[in-house]
Amino acid sequence: MESGRFKTLLSLSVIQQVVDLIMRDRGLGYMDAMETFYRSKTFDVVSNQFTGAWHLSPLVIYDVYCREEWEGIVDFPE
C-alpha cells in the first residue's frame, strides 16, 4: 500500500481510537493526548506498515502503550 494512503487510513481509524482512550483515561485534551502518543515507541511500531502491528485492535495497542509508559517495555502480542 502507498505510504501516504496507509498513514491516512491509520490515522482515521486505529490512531484516533487510541488517542480517545488516552484522553478518557488520562484526562488529557485532544492535542496533549495526540502528542504523547505520537512521541511513543508504540506509535513508531504501529505506524510502520511493515510491522503488522497496525492491524491490532485499539485496545491492544493502548495496552502496549500503557506498558511502555509504566515499564518502558514495548511488547506487542503475536
mmJSON file of the N, C-alpha and C atoms, coordinates in Angstrom:
{"data_MODEL":{"atom_site":{
"group_PDB":["ATOM","ATOM","ATOM","ATOM","ATOM","ATOM","ATOM","ATOM","ATOM","ATOM","ATOM","ATOM","ATOM","ATOM","ATOM","ATOM","ATOM","ATOM","ATOM","ATOM","ATOM","ATOM","ATOM","ATOM","ATOM","ATOM","ATOM","ATOM","ATOM","ATOM","ATOM","ATOM","ATOM","ATOM","ATOM","ATOM","ATOM","ATOM","ATOM","ATOM","ATOM","ATOM","ATOM","ATOM","ATOM","ATOM","ATOM","ATOM","ATOM","ATOM","ATOM","ATOM","ATOM","ATOM","ATOM","ATOM","ATOM","ATOM","ATOM","ATOM","ATOM","ATOM","ATOM","ATOM","ATOM","ATOM","ATOM","ATOM","ATOM","ATOM","ATOM","ATOM","ATOM","ATOM","ATOM","ATOM","ATOM","ATOM","ATOM","ATOM","ATOM","ATOM","ATOM","ATOM","ATOM","ATOM","ATOM","ATOM","ATOM","ATOM","ATOM","ATOM","ATOM","ATOM","ATOM","ATOM","ATOM","ATOM","ATOM","ATOM","ATOM","ATOM","ATOM","ATOM","ATOM","ATOM","ATOM","ATOM","ATOM","ATOM","ATOM","ATOM","ATOM","ATOM","ATOM","ATOM","ATOM","ATOM","ATOM","ATOM","ATOM","ATOM","ATOM","ATOM","ATOM","ATOM","ATOM","ATOM","ATOM","ATOM","ATOM","ATOM","ATOM","ATOM","ATOM","ATOM","ATOM","ATOM","ATOM","ATOM","ATOM","ATOM","ATOM","ATOM","ATOM","ATOM","ATOM","ATOM","ATOM","ATOM","ATOM","ATOM","ATOM","ATOM","ATOM","ATOM","ATOM","ATOM","ATOM","ATOM","ATOM","ATOM","ATOM","ATOM","ATOM","ATOM","ATOM","ATOM","ATOM","ATOM","ATOM","ATOM","ATOM","ATOM","ATOM","ATOM","ATOM","ATOM","ATOM","ATOM","ATOM","ATOM","ATOM","ATOM","ATOM","ATOM","ATOM","ATOM","ATOM","ATOM","ATOM","ATOM","ATOM","ATOM","ATOM","ATOM","ATOM","ATOM","ATOM","ATOM","ATOM","ATOM","ATOM","ATOM","ATOM","ATOM","ATOM","ATOM","ATOM","ATOM","ATOM","ATOM","ATOM","ATOM","ATOM","ATOM","ATOM","ATOM","ATOM","ATOM","ATOM","ATOM","ATOM","ATOM","ATOM","ATOM","ATOM","ATOM","ATOM","ATOM","ATOM","ATOM","ATOM","ATOM"],
"id":[1,2,3,4,5,6,7,8,9,10,11,12,13,14,15,16,17,18,19,20,21,22,23,24,25,26,27,28,29,30,31,32,33,34,35,36,37,38,39,40,41,42,43,44,45,46,47,48,49,50,51,52,53,54,55,56,57,58,59,60,61,62,63,64,65,66,67,68,69,70,71,72,73,74,75,76,77,78,79,80,81,82,83,84,85,86,87,88,89,90,91,92,93,94,95,96,97,98,99,100,101,102,103,104,105,106,107,108,109,110,111,112,113,114,115,116,117,118,119,120,121,122,123,124,125,126,127,128,129,130,131,132,133,134,135,136,137,138,139,140,141,142,143,144,145,146,147,148,149,150,151,152,153,154,155,156,157,158,159,160,161,162,163,164,165,166,167,168,169,170,171,172,173,174,175,176,177,178,179,180,181,182,183,184,185,186,187,188,189,190,191,192,193,194,195,196,197,198,199,200,201,202,203,204,205,206,207,208,209,210,211,212,213,214,215,216,217,218,219,220,221,222,223,224,225,226,227,228,229,230,231,232,233,234],
"type_symbol":["N","C","C","N","C","C","N","C","C","N","C","C","N","C","C","N","C","C","N","C","C","N","C","C","N","C","C","N","C","C","N","C","C","N","C","C","N","C","C","N","C","C","N","C","C","N","C","C","N","C","C","N","C","C","N","C","C","N","C","C","N","C","C","N","C","C","N","C","C","N","C","C","N","C","C","N","C","C","N","C","C","N","C","C","N","C","C","N","C","C","N","C","C","N","C","C","N","C","C","N","C","C","N","C","C","N","C","C","N","C","C","N","C","C","N","C","C","N","C","C","N","C","C","N","C","C","N","C","C","N","C","C","N","C","C","N","C","C","N","C","C","N","C","C","N","C","C","N","C","C","N","C","C","N","C","C","N","C","C","N","C","C","N","C","C","N","C","C","N","C","C","N","C","C","N","C","C","N","C","C","N","C","C","N","C","C","N","C","C","N","C","C","N","C","C","N","C","C","N","C","C","N","C","C","N","C","C","N","C","C","N","C","C","N","C","C","N","C","C","N","C","C","N","C","C","N","C","C","N","C","C","N","C","C"],
"label_atom_id":["N","CA","C","N","CA","C","N","CA","C","N","CA","C","N","CA","C","N","CA","C","N","CA","C","N","CA","C","N","CA","C","N","CA","C","N","CA","C","N","CA","C","N","CA","C","N","CA","C","N","CA","C","N","CA","C","N","CA","C","N","CA","C","N","CA","C","N","CA","C","N","CA","C","N","CA","C","N","CA","C","N","CA","C","N","CA","C","N","CA","C","N","CA","C","N","CA","C","N","CA","C","N","CA","C","N","CA","C","N","CA","C","N","CA","C","N","CA","C","N","CA","C","N","CA","C","N","CA","C","N","CA","C","N","CA","C","N","CA","C","N","CA","C","N","CA","C","N","CA","C","N","CA","C","N","CA","C","N","CA","C","N","CA","C","N","CA","C","N","CA","C","N","CA","C","N","CA","C","N","CA","C","N","CA","C","N","CA","C","N","CA","C","N","CA","C","N","CA","C","N","CA","C","N","CA","C","N","CA","C","N","CA","C","N","CA","C","N","CA","C","N","CA","C","N","CA","C","N","CA","C","N","CA","C","N","CA","C","N","CA","C","N","CA","C","N","CA","C","N","CA","C","N","CA","C","N","CA","C","N","CA","C","N","CA","C","N","CA","C","N","CA","C"],
"label_alt_id":[null,null,null,null,null,null,null,null,null,null,null,null,null,null,null,null,null,null,null,null,null,null,null,null,null,null,null,null,null,null,null,null,null,null,null,null,null,null,null,null,null,null,null,null,null,null,null,null,null,null,null,null,null,null,null,null,null,null,null,null,null,null,null,null,null,null,null,null,null,null,null,null,null,null,null,null,null,null,null,null,null,null,null,null,null,null,null,null,null,null,null,null,null,null,null,null,null,null,null,null,null,null,null,null,null,null,null,null,null,null,null,null,null,null,null,null,null,null,null,null,null,null,null,null,null,null,null,null,null,null,null,null,null,null,null,null,null,null,null,null,null,null,null,null,null,null,null,null,null,null,null,null,null,null,null,null,null,null,null,null,null,null,null,null,null,null,null,null,null,null,null,null,null,null,null,null,null,null,null,null,null,null,null,null,null,null,null,null,null,null,null,null,null,null,null,null,null,null,null,null,null,null,null,null,null,null,null,null,null,null,null,null,null,null,null,null,null,null,null,null,null,null,null,null,null,null,null,null,null,null,null,null,null,null],
"label_comp_id":["MET","MET","MET","GLU","GLU","GLU","SER","SER","SER","GLY","GLY","GLY","ARG","ARG","ARG","PHE","PHE","PHE","LYS","LYS","LYS","THR","THR","THR","LEU","LEU","LEU","LEU","LEU","LEU","SER","SER","SER","LEU","LEU","LEU","SER","SER","SER","VAL","VAL","VAL","ILE","ILE","ILE","GLN","GLN","GLN","GLN","GLN","GLN","VAL","VAL","VAL","VAL","VAL","VAL","ASP","ASP","ASP","LEU","LEU","LEU","ILE","ILE","ILE","MET","MET","MET","ARG","ARG","ARG","ASP","ASP","ASP","ARG","ARG","ARG","GLY","GLY","GLY","LEU","LEU","LEU","GLY","GLY","GLY","TYR","TYR","TYR","MET","MET","MET","ASP","ASP","ASP","ALA","ALA","ALA","MET","MET","MET","GLU","GLU","GLU","THR","THR","THR","PHE","PHE","PHE","TYR","TYR","TYR","ARG","ARG","ARG","SER","SER","SER","LYS","LYS","LYS","THR","THR","THR","PHE","PHE","PHE","ASP","ASP","ASP","VAL","VAL","VAL","VAL","VAL","VAL","SER","SER","SER","ASN","ASN","ASN","GLN","GLN","GLN","PHE","PHE","PHE","THR","THR","THR","GLY","GLY","GLY","ALA","ALA","ALA","TRP","TRP","TRP","HIS","HIS","HIS","LEU","LEU","LEU","SER","SER","SER","PRO","PRO","PRO","LEU","LEU","LEU","VAL","VAL","VAL","ILE","ILE","ILE","TYR","TYR","TYR","ASP","ASP","ASP","VAL","VAL","VAL","TYR","TYR","TYR","CYS","CYS","CYS","ARG","ARG","ARG","GLU","GLU","GLU","GLU","GLU","GLU","TRP","TRP","TRP","GLU","GLU","GLU","GLY","GLY","GLY","ILE","ILE","ILE","VAL","VAL","VAL","ASP","ASP","ASP","PHE","PHE","PHE","PRO","PRO","PRO","GLU","GLU","GLU"],
"label_asym_id":["A","A","A","A","A","A","A","A","A","A","A","A","A","A","A","A","A","A","A","A","A","A","A","A","A","A","A","A","A","A","A","A","A","A","A","A","A","A","A","A","A","A","A","A","A","A","A","A","A","A","A","A","A","A","A","A","A","A","A","A","A","A","A","A","A","A","A","A","A","A","A","A","A","A","A","A","A","A","A","A","A","A","A","A","A","A","A","A","A","A","A","A","A","A","A","A","A","A","A","A","A","A","A","A","A","A","A","A","A","A","A","A","A","A","A","A","A","A","A","A","A","A","A","A","A","A","A","A","A","A","A","A","A","A","A","A","A","A","A","A","A","A","A","A","A","A","A","A","A","A","A","A","A","A","A","A","A","A","A","A","A","A","A","A","A","A","A","A","A","A","A","A","A","A","A","A","A","A","A","A","A","A","A","A","A","A","A","A","A","A","A","A","A","A","A","A","A","A","A","A","A","A","A","A","A","A","A","A","A","A","A","A","A","A","A","A","A","A","A","A","A","A","A","A","A","A","A","A","A","A","A","A","A","A"],
"label_entity_id":["1","1","1","1","1","1","1","1","1","1","1","1","1","1","1","1","1","1","1","1","1","1","1","1","1","1","1","1","1","1","1","1","1","1","1","1","1","1","1","1","1","1","1","1","1","1","1","1","1","1","1","1","1","1","1","1","1","1","1","1","1","1","1","1","1","1","1","1","1","1","1","1","1","1","1","1","1","1","1","1","1","1","1","1","1","1","1","1","1","1","1","1","1","1","1","1","1","1","1","1","1","1","1","1","1","1","1","1","1","1","1","1","1","1","1","1","1","1","1","1","1","1","1","1","1","1","1","1","1","1","1","1","1","1","1","1","1","1","1","1","1","1","1","1","1","1","1","1","1","1","1","1","1","1","1","1","1","1","1","1","1","1","1","1","1","1","1","1","1","1","1","1","1","1","1","1","1","1","1","1","1","1","1","1","1","1","1","1","1","1","1","1","1","1","1","1","1","1","1","1","1","1","1","1","1","1","1","1","1","1","1","1","1","1","1","1","1","1","1","1","1","1","1","1","1","1","1","1","1","1","1","1","1","1"],
"label_seq_id":[1,1,1,2,2,2,3,3,3,4,4,4,5,5,5,6,6,6,7,7,7,8,8,8,9,9,9,10,10,10,11,11,11,12,12,12,13,13,13,14,14,14,15,15,15,16,16,16,17,17,17,18,18,18,19,19,19,20,20,20,21,21,21,22,22,22,23,23,23,24,24,24,25,25,25,26,26,26,27,27,27,28,28,28,29,29,29,30,30,30,31,31,31,32,32,32,33,33,33,34,34,34,35,35,35,36,36,36,37,37,37,38,38,38,39,39,39,40,40,40,41,41,41,42,42,42,43,43,43,44,44,44,45,45,45,46,46,46,47,47,47,48,48,48,49,49,49,50,50,50,51,51,51,52,52,52,53,53,53,54,54,54,55,55,55,56,56,56,57,57,57,58,58,58,59,59,59,60,60,60,61,61,61,62,62,62,63,63,63,64,64,64,65,65,65,66,66,66,67,67,67,68,68,68,69,69,69,70,70,70,71,71,71,72,72,72,73,73,73,74,74,74,75,75,75,76,76,76,77,77,77,78,78,78],
"pdbx_PDB_ins_code":[null,null,null,null,null,null,null,null,null,null,null,null,null,null,null,null,null,null,null,null,null,null,null,null,null,null,null,null,null,null,null,null,null,null,null,null,null,null,null,null,null,null,null,null,null,null,null,null,null,null,null,null,null,null,null,null,null,null,null,null,null,null,null,null,null,null,null,null,null,null,null,null,null,null,null,null,null,null,null,null,null,null,null,null,null,null,null,null,null,null,null,null,null,null,null,null,null,null,null,null,null,null,null,null,null,null,null,null,null,null,null,null,null,null,null,null,null,null,null,null,null,null,null,null,null,null,null,null,null,null,null,null,null,null,null,null,null,null,null,null,null,null,null,null,null,null,null,null,null,null,null,null,null,null,null,null,null,null,null,null,null,null,null,null,null,null,null,null,null,null,null,null,null,null,null,null,null,null,null,null,null,null,null,null,null,null,null,null,null,null,null,null,null,null,null,null,null,null,null,null,null,null,null,null,null,null,null,null,null,null,null,null,null,null,null,null,null,null,null,null,null,null,null,null,null,null,null,null,null,null,null,null,null,null],
"Cartn_x":[0.851,0.0,0.898,0.495,1.227,1.335,2.504,2.779,1.803,1.543,0.629,-0.779,-1.217,-2.555,-2.651,-1.592,-1.549,-1.65,-0.859,-0.856,-2.199,-2.856,-4.177,-5.181,-5.182,-6.086,-5.84,-4.585,-4.22,-4.697,-4.47,-4.838,-6.351,-7.093,-8.547,-9.2,-8.486,-9.105,-8.433,-7.377,-6.752,-6.195,-5.434,-4.782,-5.818,-6.865,-7.893,-8.509,-8.75,-9.347,-8.385,-7.095,-6.105,-6.016,-6.001,-5.959,-7.196,-8.342,-9.573,-9.444,-8.833,-8.624,-7.67,-6.625,-5.683,-6.401,-7.204,-7.964,-8.867,-9.586,-10.546,-9.861,-8.831,-8.2,-7.238,-6.662,-5.673,-6.206,-7.403,-7.985,-7.263,-6.659,-5.933,-6.833,-6.498,-7.166,-6.654,-7.329,-7.006,-5.547,-5.082,-3.726,-2.667,-2.876,-1.919,-1.894,-3.054,-3.124,-2.443,-2.688,-2.037,-0.525,-0.076,1.36,2.033,1.431,2.041,2.09,1.043,1.06,2.039,2.07,2.96,4.433,4.762,6.152,6.545,5.626,5.906,6.539,7.242,7.785,6.651,5.592,4.42,3.895,3.764,3.314,4.277,5.573,6.556,6.338,6.072,5.858,4.544,3.476,2.154,2.133,2.83,2.777,3.677,4.416,5.232,4.424,3.99,3.101,3.75,5.048,5.729,5.819,5.479,5.499,4.245,3.157,1.894,1.135,1.721,1.074,-0.173,-0.283,-1.42,-2.739,-2.689,-3.938,-4.52,-3.764,-4.259,-5.36,-6.162,-7.265,-6.723,-7.48,-7.069,-6.831,-7.615,-7.418,-6.086,-5.707,-4.421,-3.282,-3.396,-2.37,-2.288,-3.437,-3.456,-2.782,-3.029,-2.375,-0.853,-0.394,1.044,1.594,0.863,1.267,1.364,0.38,0.394,1.583,1.86,3.008,4.309,4.389,5.571,5.709,4.597,4.615,5.039,4.531,4.752,6.076,6.413,7.562,8.683,8.418,9.425,9.569,8.587,8.641,7.607,8.063,7.147,7.099,6.035,5.92,4.554,4.525,3.269,3.008,1.753,1.405,1.553,1.784,1.935,0.618],
"Cartn_y":[-1.175,0.0,1.24,2.248,3.513,4.103,4.633,5.119,6.202,7.193,8.269,7.759,6.859,6.272,5.452,4.7,3.9,4.793,5.848,6.74,7.437,7.792,8.409,7.417,6.224,5.184,4.893,4.795,4.523,5.63,6.873,7.995,8.15,7.725,7.84,6.708,5.652,4.513,4.209,3.476,2.965,4.082,4.99,6.04,6.881,7.26,8.095,7.398,6.112,5.378,5.25,5.074,5.014,6.373,7.436,8.788,9.039,8.585,8.722,8.016,6.839,6.101,6.856,7.428,8.216,9.417,10.093,11.251,10.846,9.769,9.316,8.897,8.072,7.504,8.445,9.376,10.282,11.684,11.946,13.269,14.349,13.963,14.914,15.46,16.638,17.189,16.488,16.744,16.061,16.259,17.495,17.776,17.155,17.216,16.614,15.095,14.493,13.041,12.617,13.372,13.073,13.185,14.252,14.486,13.386,12.996,11.963,10.623,10.305,9.044,9.11,10.216,10.346,10.309,10.64,10.586,9.209,8.275,6.957,6.006,5.017,3.954,3.085,2.978,2.219,2.788,4.104,4.737,4.446,4.493,4.212,2.825,1.857,0.488,0.384,0.953,0.868,1.592,2.701,3.499,2.961,1.903,1.25,0.085,0.234,-0.776,-2.154,-2.22,-3.49,-4.306,-3.707,-4.455,-5.305,-4.896,-5.611,-5.256,-4.406,-4.059,-3.208,-2.549,-1.669,-2.428,-3.713,-4.48,-4.884,-4.655,-4.996,-4.035,-4.453,-3.609,-2.392,-1.305,-0.124,-0.422,-1.321,-1.675,-2.377,-3.252,-3.939,-2.929,-2.048,-1.025,-0.11,0.244,1.082,0.372,-0.914,-1.68,-1.685,-1.839,-1.802,-0.418,0.615,1.992,2.206,1.743,1.895,1.17,-0.008,-0.761,-0.017,0.575,1.381,2.544,3.195,4.329,3.899,2.772,2.331,1.591,0.739,-0.145,0.104,0.922,1.174,0.034,-0.868,-2.043,-1.892,-2.104,-2.115,-3.549,-4.249,-5.667,-5.954,-6.201,-6.491,-7.983,-8.376,-9.795,-10.281,-11.537,-12.099,-12.432],
"Cartn_z":[0.0,0.0,0.0,-0.705,-0.751,0.658,0.992,2.346,2.806,1.973,2.354,2.594,1.756,1.899,3.185,3.467,4.689,5.924,5.974,7.14,7.319,6.218,6.304,6.873,6.345,6.831,8.308,8.68,10.064,10.991,10.594,11.466,11.596,10.6,10.665,11.438,11.654,12.327,13.665,13.637,14.858,15.734,15.156,15.942,16.683,16.002,16.627,17.834,17.724,18.835,20.019,19.74,20.819,21.515,20.741,21.318,22.169,21.722,22.517,23.866,23.871,25.122,26.05,25.491,26.293,26.896,26.099,26.594,27.743,27.563,28.569,29.864,29.743,30.927,31.636,30.896,31.493,31.703,31.208,31.37,30.579,29.462,28.629,27.528,27.05,25.881,24.635,23.519,22.268,21.853,21.813,21.346,22.263,23.564,24.502,24.366,24.192,24.025,22.726,21.656,20.371,20.503,21.128,21.254,22.06,23.164,23.997,23.266,22.506,21.765,20.598,19.88,18.727,19.12,20.356,20.818,21.348,21.365,21.944,20.92,21.451,20.607,20.073,20.852,20.41,19.099,19.032,17.794,16.648,16.903,15.854,15.257,16.112,15.632,14.868,15.426,14.799,13.451,13.354,12.134,11.021,11.296,10.274,9.696,8.456,7.876,7.757,7.815,7.653,8.941,10.088,11.345,11.509,10.874,11.023,12.289,13.141,14.41,14.206,13.078,12.808,12.745,12.514,12.394,13.75,14.821,16.156,16.581,17.522,17.981,18.732,18.743,19.5,20.979,21.571,22.983,23.219,22.309,22.439,22.288,21.306,21.101,22.319,22.872,24.069,25.247,25.399,26.463,26.291,25.048,24.768,25.122,24.739,25.041,26.559,27.312,28.77,29.387,28.897,29.417,29.109,27.941,27.621,28.605,28.908,29.832,31.238,31.702,33.078,33.262,32.287,32.453,31.448,30.453,29.417,28.432,28.411,27.533,26.412,25.187,24.043,23.543,23.89,23.595,22.992,21.707,21.01,21.002,21.189,21.093,19.653,19.506,18.15,17.537],
"occupancy":[1.0,1.0,1.0,1.0,1.0,1.0,1.0,1.0,1.0,1.0,1.0,1.0,1.0,1.0,1.0,1.0,1.0,1.0,1.0,1.0,1.0,1.0,1.0,1.0,1.0,1.0,1.0,1.0,1.0,1.0,1.0,1.0,1.0,1.0,1.0,1.0,1.0,1.0,1.0,1.0,1.0,1.0,1.0,1.0,1.0,1.0,1.0,1.0,1.0,1.0,1.0,1.0,1.0,1.0,1.0,1.0,1.0,1.0,1.0,1.0,1.0,1.0,1.0,1.0,1.0,1.0,1.0,1.0,1.0,1.0,1.0,1.0,1.0,1.0,1.0,1.0,1.0,1.0,1.0,1.0,1.0,1.0,1.0,1.0,1.0,1.0,1.0,1.0,1.0,1.0,1.0,1.0,1.0,1.0,1.0,1.0,1.0,1.0,1.0,1.0,1.0,1.0,1.0,1.0,1.0,1.0,1.0,1.0,1.0,1.0,1.0,1.0,1.0,1.0,1.0,1.0,1.0,1.0,1.0,1.0,1.0,1.0,1.0,1.0,1.0,1.0,1.0,1.0,1.0,1.0,1.0,1.0,1.0,1.0,1.0,1.0,1.0,1.0,1.0,1.0,1.0,1.0,1.0,1.0,1.0,1.0,1.0,1.0,1.0,1.0,1.0,1.0,1.0,1.0,1.0,1.0,1.0,1.0,1.0,1.0,1.0,1.0,1.0,1.0,1.0,1.0,1.0,1.0,1.0,1.0,1.0,1.0,1.0,1.0,1.0,1.0,1.0,1.0,1.0,1.0,1.0,1.0,1.0,1.0,1.0,1.0,1.0,1.0,1.0,1.0,1.0,1.0,1.0,1.0,1.0,1.0,1.0,1.0,1.0,1.0,1.0,1.0,1.0,1.0,1.0,1.0,1.0,1.0,1.0,1.0,1.0,1.0,1.0,1.0,1.0,1.0,1.0,1.0,1.0,1.0,1.0,1.0,1.0,1.0,1.0,1.0,1.0,1.0,1.0,1.0,1.0,1.0,1.0,1.0],
"B_iso_or_equiv":[0.0,0.0,0.0,0.0,0.0,0.0,0.0,0.0,0.0,0.0,0.0,0.0,0.0,0.0,0.0,0.0,0.0,0.0,0.0,0.0,0.0,0.0,0.0,0.0,0.0,0.0,0.0,0.0,0.0,0.0,0.0,0.0,0.0,0.0,0.0,0.0,0.0,0.0,0.0,0.0,0.0,0.0,0.0,0.0,0.0,0.0,0.0,0.0,0.0,0.0,0.0,0.0,0.0,0.0,0.0,0.0,0.0,0.0,0.0,0.0,0.0,0.0,0.0,0.0,0.0,0.0,0.0,0.0,0.0,0.0,0.0,0.0,0.0,0.0,0.0,0.0,0.0,0.0,0.0,0.0,0.0,0.0,0.0,0.0,0.0,0.0,0.0,0.0,0.0,0.0,0.0,0.0,0.0,0.0,0.0,0.0,0.0,0.0,0.0,0.0,0.0,0.0,0.0,0.0,0.0,0.0,0.0,0.0,0.0,0.0,0.0,0.0,0.0,0.0,0.0,0.0,0.0,0.0,0.0,0.0,0.0,0.0,0.0,0.0,0.0,0.0,0.0,0.0,0.0,0.0,0.0,0.0,0.0,0.0,0.0,0.0,0.0,0.0,0.0,0.0,0.0,0.0,0.0,0.0,0.0,0.0,0.0,0.0,0.0,0.0,0.0,0.0,0.0,0.0,0.0,0.0,0.0,0.0,0.0,0.0,0.0,0.0,0.0,0.0,0.0,0.0,0.0,0.0,0.0,0.0,0.0,0.0,0.0,0.0,0.0,0.0,0.0,0.0,0.0,0.0,0.0,0.0,0.0,0.0,0.0,0.0,0.0,0.0,0.0,0.0,0.0,0.0,0.0,0.0,0.0,0.0,0.0,0.0,0.0,0.0,0.0,0.0,0.0,0.0,0.0,0.0,0.0,0.0,0.0,0.0,0.0,0.0,0.0,0.0,0.0,0.0,0.0,0.0,0.0,0.0,0.0,0.0,0.0,0.0,0.0,0.0,0.0,0.0,0.0,0.0,0.0,0.0,0.0,0.0],
"pdbx_formal_charge":[null,null,null,null,null,null,null,null,null,null,null,null,null,null,null,null,null,null,null,null,null,null,null,null,null,null,null,null,null,null,null,null,null,null,null,null,null,null,null,null,null,null,null,null,null,null,null,null,null,null,null,null,null,null,null,null,null,null,null,null,null,null,null,null,null,null,null,null,null,null,null,null,null,null,null,null,null,null,null,null,null,null,null,null,null,null,null,null,null,null,null,null,null,null,null,null,null,null,null,null,null,null,null,null,null,null,null,null,null,null,null,null,null,null,null,null,null,null,null,null,null,null,null,null,null,null,null,null,null,null,null,null,null,null,null,null,null,null,null,null,null,null,null,null,null,null,null,null,null,null,null,null,null,null,null,null,null,null,null,null,null,null,null,null,null,null,null,null,null,null,null,null,null,null,null,null,null,null,null,null,null,null,null,null,null,null,null,null,null,null,null,null,null,null,null,null,null,null,null,null,null,null,null,null,null,null,null,null,null,null,null,null,null,null,null,null,null,null,null,null,null,null,null,null,null,null,null,null,null,null,null,null,null,null],
"auth_seq_id":[1,1,1,2,2,2,3,3,3,4,4,4,5,5,5,6,6,6,7,7,7,8,8,8,9,9,9,10,10,10,11,11,11,12,12,12,13,13,13,14,14,14,15,15,15,16,16,16,17,17,17,18,18,18,19,19,19,20,20,20,21,21,21,22,22,22,23,23,23,24,24,24,25,25,25,26,26,26,27,27,27,28,28,28,29,29,29,30,30,30,31,31,31,32,32,32,33,33,33,34,34,34,35,35,35,36,36,36,37,37,37,38,38,38,39,39,39,40,40,40,41,41,41,42,42,42,43,43,43,44,44,44,45,45,45,46,46,46,47,47,47,48,48,48,49,49,49,50,50,50,51,51,51,52,52,52,53,53,53,54,54,54,55,55,55,56,56,56,57,57,57,58,58,58,59,59,59,60,60,60,61,61,61,62,62,62,63,63,63,64,64,64,65,65,65,66,66,66,67,67,67,68,68,68,69,69,69,70,70,70,71,71,71,72,72,72,73,73,73,74,74,74,75,75,75,76,76,76,77,77,77,78,78,78],
"auth_comp_id":["MET","MET","MET","GLU","GLU","GLU","SER","SER","SER","GLY","GLY","GLY","ARG","ARG","ARG","PHE","PHE","PHE","LYS","LYS","LYS","THR","THR","THR","LEU","LEU","LEU","LEU","LEU","LEU","SER","SER","SER","LEU","LEU","LEU","SER","SER","SER","VAL","VAL","VAL","ILE","ILE","ILE","GLN","GLN","GLN","GLN","GLN","GLN","VAL","VAL","VAL","VAL","VAL","VAL","ASP","ASP","ASP","LEU","LEU","LEU","ILE","ILE","ILE","MET","MET","MET","ARG","ARG","ARG","ASP","ASP","ASP","ARG","ARG","ARG","GLY","GLY","GLY","LEU","LEU","LEU","GLY","GLY","GLY","TYR","TYR","TYR","MET","MET","MET","ASP","ASP","ASP","ALA","ALA","ALA","MET","MET","MET","GLU","GLU","GLU","THR","THR","THR","PHE","PHE","PHE","TYR","TYR","TYR","ARG","ARG","ARG","SER","SER","SER","LYS","LYS","LYS","THR","THR","THR","PHE","PHE","PHE","ASP","ASP","ASP","VAL","VAL","VAL","VAL","VAL","VAL","SER","SER","SER","ASN","ASN","ASN","GLN","GLN","GLN","PHE","PHE","PHE","THR","THR","THR","GLY","GLY","GLY","ALA","ALA","ALA","TRP","TRP","TRP","HIS","HIS","HIS","LEU","LEU","LEU","SER","SER","SER","PRO","PRO","PRO","LEU","LEU","LEU","VAL","VAL","VAL","ILE","ILE","ILE","TYR","TYR","TYR","ASP","ASP","ASP","VAL","VAL","VAL","TYR","TYR","TYR","CYS","CYS","CYS","ARG","ARG","ARG","GLU","GLU","GLU","GLU","GLU","GLU","TRP","TRP","TRP","GLU","GLU","GLU","GLY","GLY","GLY","ILE","ILE","ILE","VAL","VAL","VAL","ASP","ASP","ASP","PHE","PHE","PHE","PRO","PRO","PRO","GLU","GLU","GLU"],
"auth_asym_id":["A","A","A","A","A","A","A","A","A","A","A","A","A","A","A","A","A","A","A","A","A","A","A","A","A","A","A","A","A","A","A","A","A","A","A","A","A","A","A","A","A","A","A","A","A","A","A","A","A","A","A","A","A","A","A","A","A","A","A","A","A","A","A","A","A","A","A","A","A","A","A","A","A","A","A","A","A","A","A","A","A","A","A","A","A","A","A","A","A","A","A","A","A","A","A","A","A","A","A","A","A","A","A","A","A","A","A","A","A","A","A","A","A","A","A","A","A","A","A","A","A","A","A","A","A","A","A","A","A","A","A","A","A","A","A","A","A","A","A","A","A","A","A","A","A","A","A","A","A","A","A","A","A","A","A","A","A","A","A","A","A","A","A","A","A","A","A","A","A","A","A","A","A","A","A","A","A","A","A","A","A","A","A","A","A","A","A","A","A","A","A","A","A","A","A","A","A","A","A","A","A","A","A","A","A","A","A","A","A","A","A","A","A","A","A","A","A","A","A","A","A","A","A","A","A","A","A","A","A","A","A","A","A","A"],
"auth_atom_id":["N","CA","C","N","CA","C","N","CA","C","N","CA","C","N","CA","C","N","CA","C","N","CA","C","N","CA","C","N","CA","C","N","CA","C","N","CA","C","N","CA","C","N","CA","C","N","CA","C","N","CA","C","N","CA","C","N","CA","C","N","CA","C","N","CA","C","N","CA","C","N","CA","C","N","CA","C","N","CA","C","N","CA","C","N","CA","C","N","CA","C","N","CA","C","N","CA","C","N","CA","C","N","CA","C","N","CA","C","N","CA","C","N","CA","C","N","CA","C","N","CA","C","N","CA","C","N","CA","C","N","CA","C","N","CA","C","N","CA","C","N","CA","C","N","CA","C","N","CA","C","N","CA","C","N","CA","C","N","CA","C","N","CA","C","N","CA","C","N","CA","C","N","CA","C","N","CA","C","N","CA","C","N","CA","C","N","CA","C","N","CA","C","N","CA","C","N","CA","C","N","CA","C","N","CA","C","N","CA","C","N","CA","C","N","CA","C","N","CA","C","N","CA","C","N","CA","C","N","CA","C","N","CA","C","N","CA","C","N","CA","C","N","CA","C","N","CA","C","N","CA","C","N","CA","C","N","CA","C","N","CA","C","N","CA","C","N","CA","C","N","CA","C"],
"pdbx_PDB_model_num":[1,1,1,1,1,1,1,1,1,1,1,1,1,1,1,1,1,1,1,1,1,1,1,1,1,1,1,1,1,1,1,1,1,1,1,1,1,1,1,1,1,1,1,1,1,1,1,1,1,1,1,1,1,1,1,1,1,1,1,1,1,1,1,1,1,1,1,1,1,1,1,1,1,1,1,1,1,1,1,1,1,1,1,1,1,1,1,1,1,1,1,1,1,1,1,1,1,1,1,1,1,1,1,1,1,1,1,1,1,1,1,1,1,1,1,1,1,1,1,1,1,1,1,1,1,1,1,1,1,1,1,1,1,1,1,1,1,1,1,1,1,1,1,1,1,1,1,1,1,1,1,1,1,1,1,1,1,1,1,1,1,1,1,1,1,1,1,1,1,1,1,1,1,1,1,1,1,1,1,1,1,1,1,1,1,1,1,1,1,1,1,1,1,1,1,1,1,1,1,1,1,1,1,1,1,1,1,1,1,1,1,1,1,1,1,1,1,1,1,1,1,1,1,1,1,1,1,1,1,1,1,1,1,1]
}}}
